[in-house]
Amino acid sequence: MTKMDSVVLGVDLGTSAVKVLAVDASGAVVAEQSVSYDLQQPHPGYSEQRPEDWVTGTTQAIQQLIRVDHLDPAAIKGISYSGQMHGLVLLDDAGQVLRPAILWNDTRTTAQCAEISAAMGDEFTQITGNRPLEGFTLTKLLWVKENEPEIWQKVATFVLPKDYVRYRMTGQLAMDYSDATGTVLLDVKTGQWSQQIAEALEIPLRICPPLIKSVDFAGNITPKYAKTTGLPITTKIYGGAADNAAGAVGAGILSNDKVMASIGTSGVVLKYEDDPTVDYHGVLQFEDHAFPDKYYSMGVTLAAGYSLSWFKHTFAADEDFSAMVQSASQSTVGANGLLFTPYIVGERAPYADANVRGSFIGVDGTHHRYDFVRSVLEGIIFSFKDLMQIYQDHGSDFKTVVAIGGGAKSPLWLQIQADIFNHPVVSLENEQGPGMGAAMIAATGLGWFDSMEACADTFVHYGKVYQPIAENVTAYADIYRIYQKVYGQTKDLSAELLDYRRTH
């Protein structure tokens, strides 16, 4: 069997489903399967899942690739992972799960964030590159320690979601560096679990798992898992990466000259970093990348695609989504003087403000619905511009923006991005997201390529380049200056209105 007859599997373990891609050595997706699973929300702000559901879903997807897509098990040479970040899986000394996993979008840990800030102040950000936020794994560890002492006494180790699936497939416990930085228990400069943080917060370092690189060999699958799936025991497993790191690999964000702009429910602006000492003061998250000794930073805007989905559901429920977006072409640059701020569920970066809310500014009787659509498209990209401005203020010289997700599906929206960012914008010809990044990790780990960059040359293909239009760039620069004023002038009003809603 030649290399071209062989495939790797990229396992993309998401919050609502697991998707498994089978990718050949040319970078072509030859088959894919997806299995969904449930999310439990036992109390307001709680978000949990059963780790067993991830294992079952992944196993079913692999079985379907073999049985439904007729993939030869012997052709599957390697497997790696992309995983939802920050989720806490607690194991006892027998490797058994102690409680449901607490996920990235669980917000019960506000008090623990305050504890970390009180105990360590700016020192915490200097060690981790991040501020303590509800989503991070460390705050969840503290919550369990303080609220479920009987479970805490039994904890032998903790892992993140994709690490648990890998453990069940190989019998080996480990965590890769990209997910380890997302726990905010890792010293990002030394690449070691932080004894300073552990001592300050009374977290025993013995529960921290061994660290591996994303492309490191993590073991063969066990005979038991081989029998369950039909895979040969020679199938090689590689470390994998956090979903944002894997998504960046899949989008070819492997050098300083590119920035990724991802529009999903939330929005992410992500940049490759060489230097672990760059200091964004915690406004942007700072993480280890999926390939050795490199990093990435990212800023999150909470309601990117969600703002557009909300608008459609509320004002255009019966209209085709693409047609609604395209209607914005009837408007003008600047939406005929209408401005939208996408803070409809609060904001993460650059404004860490849970109370701010969105707004339409400049509404008058001449506006049509297509002006509102245009203002929503533009407002989302202005919020991304806020994040890119941070990079430019730090002297970044990136040349291209790679657009993925919902913002990459509309030529009109891609052009709006190019004009607001004042940078060329490209999309991917065959966007597969973090699953493709996971497949690239496996392909590189197997030695099909000498490096992740060489793999990207084969696997990642860009489509049309959208160039900034000079007159639009000038107009958007003027509008953006107005947009930047809106947060400061509406945050107190938002807080007052939110307080009113809570008390009436």
N, C-alpha and C positions, 0 to 999 in steps of 0.2 A: 504493500500500500504506500503510495507516494504522499508527500506532504499535501499536494493539491487534493488528494482523496480524503484527507483528514480534516477534522473540525475541532474547534474549541467551543465551550459553552460559557456564555456570559449570563450569570444569574443576577437579575436586577430585583432586589428585595425591597419593594416599596411599602407604603403605608396601607394601601388598599388591595394590593395584589403583588404576586411575584411573576415576573416575565423572564423566560429563559430563551436566549438567542443561540442558535447554532451558526457559527461563522467559519467559513473556510479560509485558506491561507491567502486568498486574494482580497479578503475583506467583505465578501458577499455573504449576506444573510441567507442561508439555505433553508432554514425552518425556524419557527418560533412558536412557543406555547405560553399561555398565561393562565394562572389560577388565582381567583380572588379569595379573600378571607375577611373576617369581621373585625370591627373595631368596637371595643367596649368603653362606654362612658358612664361608669357607675354613679358619679356625682358631677355636678357642674365643674368644669375645668379639668376633670380627670380624662385621661386618654390612655387606654391599655390594650394589649393584645396577648394572646396565648402563644408563647414561643413554639409550642408543638404545631400550631397552625402554619407557621412559616416552613417547618420541616416537611409537613404533609403536603403543602402547596408546591414546594420545590420538587419533591419526589414525584408528585403527580405530573408536573410539567415535563420532567425528564422522561417519565414513562410514556407520556403522550408523544414526545418527540420520536421515541423508538417505535411505538406501536401504531400511531396515527400517521406520522410523517415518514415512517419507515427508515429512520436514521440507523445506520449500522452501529451498534454499541462499540465495536472495535475501532470505529473511525473517530470516536470521541477521545482525544488525546489529553486534554486538559480542561480544567474548570476553574473559573474565578468569579468574584462577586463584586457587586455594588450594593451597598446597604443603606437603608434609612439611618440617619445619624442620631447619636445621643441616647437612644433607647437603652434602658437599664434592665439587664437580665441577671438575676442573682442565682447563684448555684451553691449547693451544699458540698460537703467533701466527697460525696458520691457522684457529683455531677448532675444532681437532680435540681430542677427549677423550683425555687422557693415561693414565688408569687408571680402573678401576671407581670409582663414587662411594662414599665412606665415609659411612654413614648416621648418623642421630641416635642410634640405639640401639647403636652400636658402642662398646665399652668398652676399646679398646686403649690409650687415651691418659692413663692414670693418671699416668705419669711426667711428661708434659707439663703436666698440671694442677699438679703440685708445682713444676715449673720456673717457671710463671707466678707462683705464690704467692711463691716465693723471690725472684724478680726484682722484683716490684712490690708485694707485700703488699696492704694495704687500699686503696692508691691505685688498683688495678685495679677494685675494686668501686665506688669513687667515680666513676670514668670511665664504666664500663659499666652500673652498676646491678646487676651480677651477680657471683657468684663463678665462678672457673674450674672448670667441670665437664666430664667426659668427653664429654658429648653435644654441646658447642658446636663450631662450625666452626673457631675459632682453634686449638684443641688438635689438630685433625686436620691443619691446615696445618703446625704444628710437627712432628707425627709424620712427615709426608712429607718435610719438610726434613731431618730427622735420620736417617730410615731408608731413604729412596729418593732419594738425591742426584742420580742420573742423570735422574730424572723432574723433580725440583725445578728443575734447570737449564733445562728446557724450558717452565716455566710462564710463560704470558703474562698470564693472568687466572684468576680463580675465580668461580663462580656457585653458586647453590643449585638444587635440583631443578626447581622451577617456572620459574626464570629460564632454565634451559637449554632447556626446552620452548618458552618464549616466543621465545628466540633462534632456535630452529630454524624457528619459524613466521614471524618477522619479519625475521631477519637482523640484529637490533639487540641489543647486549649492555647489560644494566642489572640493577639489583637494587633492590627497593622497600625502604623504611625499616623495615617491620615484620620482614622477614627479615634486614636488615642488622644490626639490634640483636641478633638471635639468633646472629650470628657472634661476638659480644663483641669485635669489632674496631672498633666504632663508639662515638664519644663521644656518649652519649645526651643530653647537655645542649646540645651544639653542633650535633648532627645531621651531623657530618662524620667521616670515617675518622680514627681517632686516630693522629696522628703519634707521640705519646708511647709508645703500646703498640707500634707498629710498630718504633720505634727500640730499645726495651728488649728486644724479642724477635727483632730482625733479620729482620723481614718487610718486603719492599719494598712501599711504598704503591702503586707502579705496577701491581701485580696486582689492586688493588681495583677493582671495576667502577663505572661511573657510577651515581649514586643517583637514583631517581625515587619519586614518591608513588604509593600504591596506585591512585588514580583517574586518574593521568596517562595520556595517550595514549602508547602505546609503539611505534606503527607499524601499518601495514597488513600483511596477510599477503603473502608474496612470491608472484610468479607461479608459482614451482615448487611451493610448498605449496598454492596455489589449484588447480593442475592435479591434484595428488595427491588432494585431498579433495573437489573440486567446489565449494568456496566461492568467491565472487567476490573479486577482489583489493581491492574496496572495504571488505571486512570489517575493522572497527577492533579493535585489540588494546589492552588496558589492563593496567597494571602487576601488579595482583593482590596477594596478601598471604600471610603465613605462616598455616598452618592454624588455629592458635589464634586469631589475629586475625580471620581470615575466619569462623571458627565463632562468635566473639563478635558480629560483624556480623549473621550469620544468626540469632542468638538475640536481637538487638535490644539488645545491651549497648553502648549509645551514650551513656550518661549515668551520673552518679554514684549514682543511686538503685537500680541493679540490680547483682547479682552472679550470675555463672554457675557452676553446679555440674554438672560433666560427669563421668559415670561410663562410662568405657570399660574397656579392660584396666587402664589406670592411671586415676587420677582427677585432675581439674583444678578448682580454684577460681580464677576469673578475675574481675578487677574493673577497670572503666574508671578511668583516672587523668587528671587535668588537669595535674598538677604534676610536671615531670621531676626536681625536687629532693627528692621524698619519699624517705626512706631506710629501706629494709627490711633493710639490712645484708647483702644478698645471700641472706637466708633465702628470700625470694620472688624469682622472676625478674621483671625489669622490662623491658618492650619497647615499641617504638613501635606504636601502633594502626594500623589500616588506613585511617583517615581523618586528614587533615592536622593535624599539630602536637598530636596527642592520643596517649595512652599507655595501656597496660594492665599490670597486675601479675598474677602467677599463682603459685600454689603447686601442687606435684604430689605426690600420694600414689601410690606405685608400684604397689600391688596392690589397686585398688578392685574393679572388676568381676572381676579375676582371682581375688580371694579367693573370691568367690561361685562362679565357674566351677570353681575347685579343689575347693570343698566339694561341689558337685554331682557332678563327675566321680568323686570319691573315695567319697562316701556316698549318692548318689542317681542313679547313672548311668542307670538305666532310667526315671526319672521325668520327666514333662514339666516344663520349666524354670519356667513360670508357676505350675504347681500347687505345685512345691516352694517358691517364694517365697511364695505365698499361704498355705501351711501355717503360716507365722510368725504368722498371725492367731490361731492356737490358743494361742500363748504370751501373755506379758504385757509391758507396758512394763518394760524391763530384763531381759527374757528369763528371768524367775524367778531372778534373781541370777546370771546367767551373762554373762561379759564376754569379748569377742573383740578382740584387737588385730591389725590387718591388715598386719603387717610381714613377710609370708611370703617376700618377696624382698629384704628390707632396706627402707630408707625414704629418701625424698628430703627432704621438708619436713613439719614444721619440724625434723625430726631427720635431718641428713645422715649416715646411718649404714648402711653396706653390710652390717654384720655382725649387726644386730639381727634377730630373728625373731619371728614371731607367737606368740600364746598364747591359750588359753582359760583364764580365771580363774574359780574358783568352781564347778567341776564337782562335782556330787554325784549320788547314786543316784536322785534324783527327776526328773532332767532327761530330756526326750524329744528326739527329733531336731528337732522343730519349735522347741524352745528354742534349739538350736544354730543353726538357720537364722535365727531372729530375732536372735541375738547377732551373727551375721555381718553382717546388714543394718545393725544399730545400730553395730557397730564401724567399719564403713566410713564411716558418717556422722559418728561421733565424730572420725575422722581428718580429715574435712573441717572439723569444728568447730574443730579445732586451727588450721587455716589462717584461718578466719574470725575467730578470736580475735585473730590478729595485726592484721587490719584494724580491729577494734574497739579494740584497744589503741592504734592510731594515730588514733583519733578518727573513723573512718569512720561515716557515717550512712545506709548503704544501707537501702532499705526492702523490697525484694523479691528473692527468689532464683529464678532461672530454671533449672530442672532440664532437662538434656538427656542423651541416651544411655540406658543401661540403667536408671538410677534414675528415669527419667521414664515408664517403661512400666508401673509397678505403683502403683495408687492407695494401697495399704498403705505402700509405700516412700516415696511422696511425702508422706504424712501423717507418717511417722517423721521425714523431713527437716524438715518444718515445726515439729514438736515439739522436735527437738534444736536446730535453728537459732534457734527462737523468732522466726521471720519467716514471712510468707506465702511460699508456694512455688507457682510456676506451671510448666506445661509448654507446649510449642508444639503448636498444632493440626496443623501439617504440618511436622514436623521434617525438615530436609534437611541440616543441619550446614554444614560449611564450603563445600560446593558452592553453597548458596543465598547465602552471603556473597559468594562470587566473582561470582555472577550479579548481586547488588546493586551490586557495584563497577562492573561493566560497564554496568549500567543508569544509574548515577549519572554515570559517565564520558561516556556518550552524550548526557547532558543530558535524559534522561527525567524526572529529578528534580533539584531545585535543590541537594539535599544528601543525604548518606547517611541522615540522620535522617528526611527526608521520604520517602525510599525505604522505610525501615523501617515507616513508618506504613501503607504500602500492602502491603508484602511479608510482614511479621511479624505473626502472629496467635497470641495466647495462649489457652490453654484454661482449665479450671477452676482456681480459686484455692484452695489448701489452707491454711486458717488454723490457727495453733497452738492446741492444746487446753490450757487453762491448767493443769489438773492433771497432764497429761503433761509439760508444760514444767517444772514444779516437780520431778517425779520424775527427768526426764532431767538436770536441772542437778545433782542429787545424784549420779547415776551418773557423769556426766562428770567430776566432781571425783575420783572413784575412778579412772576411765580415765586421767586425766592423770598418775597416780602410777605406772602400770604400766611405761612406758618406762624410767624411772629405776631401777626395781627389777628389771628383767629384762635390761637391755642387757649387763651383765657376764656373766650366765648364758648369754645367747645367744652371746656371743663365745667363752666357754669350750666350749660344745657344738659350735660351728662348728669350733673348733680341734681338738676331739676327732675330728670327722668327717674332717677333712683329714689327720689323722695315723694313722687306723686304717682 
